[in-house]
């Protein structure tokens, strides 16, 4: 049996942009992607702390050190620039693997989105 468990979490980053006319996804600073052990193209859940919205999309790599957190396409309607969000990725594992697994959780600076 497989269960779905927390794999990665970027806790409380600030939305830097919302681009309705882009194809779709979330563009993240490469440093955030690497620190959270996410993959480009990986499915993530985005939880908006300001309005309670939840959505699923996939990761696109932004410039390292930029602090970029941009929601693209239809997801841009679910956020405002300046909103605080949580980005979560899950993985399927068997019970024994899940018991031993330690998720990657990062807590960037809430103002700059940079890792201090």
N, C-alpha and C positions, 0 to 999 in steps of 0.2 A: 504494500500500500504506500502511496506517495501522499505527502501533505504539503501544503503551501506555507512557507515561512518567510519572515522578513530576511531579505538578503542585504539590502543597502538602504540607507536613509540619509538624506541631506535635510537637516532640521533648521527651519526658519531662515530662509533666504528671501531677499527682497526682489520682486519682479522689476526688471529694468526696462522691459519693453513688451509690447503686444502688437503683433503684425498680422492683421486679419487677412491680408492678401498673400501671405506666404503659403506654401503647400500644406504645411501642418507639422507639428512636433513641438519640442521644447529645446531651445538652444542654450547650452550650458558652458560656462567657462571650463576649458579643458582640465584645469587643476581640480575643479570640483568633481568632474567625471572620474579622474584618476584616483582622487582621495576616497571617493565613495565606492570604488571598484565597480563602476558601471561600464557598459559597453555602448559605443555608438550604435544606434538602432535598437537598443534594448527598450522594452516596454516598461513604462513607469506610471505610477499613480501620482497625481498632483492634487494636494489638498490645500485649499485656500483658507487661511486662518481668518481673513477679514470677512468673508461672506459664506463660508461653509461649503462652497462648491467642491466637488470631487470630479476628476476626469482622468482618462487614460490617454497616453500618447507615447511617443518614442523619443529617444535622445539624439540630438545633433550636436556636434562638437563646435564650440565657439573658441575664440582666441584665449590662450592661456594668460592668466593674470588680469583679465578684463572685468571679472565680476559679473559677466553677462548671465542673465536669467530671462530669456525672452520666450513667451508663449506665442506660437504661430498658428495661422489658420483659424478654424472655428474655436479652438481653445482660447484664442485672444478675447472672445466675448465673455469668458468666465473670470477674467482678472482685470485689474486696473494696475497701471504702473505704480509701484510703491507698495502693493499688497505683499504681505508675508505669506510664504507658502512652505509646505513640506513636500519633499519628493521621495517617493518610496518605490523600491523594487522588491519583488518577491521571487522565490525559487521553489521548485518542486524537489523534495527529497524524501527518502525513506525515513522511517522513524528513528533508526539508529544514527543515521547521518545528521538528522535535524537536532538530535539531543547534543551532539558534539559541536555543531556549527556555531560560529560567532559572527554575527552580522557586522558589516561596516557601517558605522554611524559617525557622521561628521557634523560639527556645529560651527559653521562659518560665522564671521562677523555679520551681524544682522543689518548693518548700515552699508558696508562695502561688498558683502558677499565673498570676501577674501578669507583665506585660511590664515589665522594669526600665528 
